Amino acid sequence: MNADENEMTSELRKDILNVEEAAALLGVSVKTFNKVLHSEDMPARKIGREWKFSRVALINWVGSGQAREFYREAPSSGHDTVTPIPRRRRTAGWRIELD
């Protein structure tokens, strides 16, 4: 194994990850990762100004999720369909005064 491969392997084995590394672990962009971080109950700690993630906790979090948690069954119509659960906007309670 050459030096570059050895460095890459050690990066893959890090136990504590930053945002970029955690996004790469999950195979998503940093933008998508940040959306999930702020909208889901992702295991993370903010230390100073930076978010830190446990590799094992992220893997367990992804593994414990169920797709059906994001959907609810439609009223009984004889069809096996599901409809998305409407999500509350984070800005729903904001009051904006217009001049």
QUIPEPE-V468024 format. One line per field, one symbol per residue. phi: phi as a letter, one per 40 degrees, with the letter a starting at -180 (. if undefined). A space follows every 10 residues. Layout:
phi=???
//
This chain:
phi=.ccccccccc cccccbbcdc ccccdcgbcc ccdcccdcbb cccabcbgbb cbbcdccccc cccccbdccc bbccddbgbc bbbccccccc cdccbbcbc
//
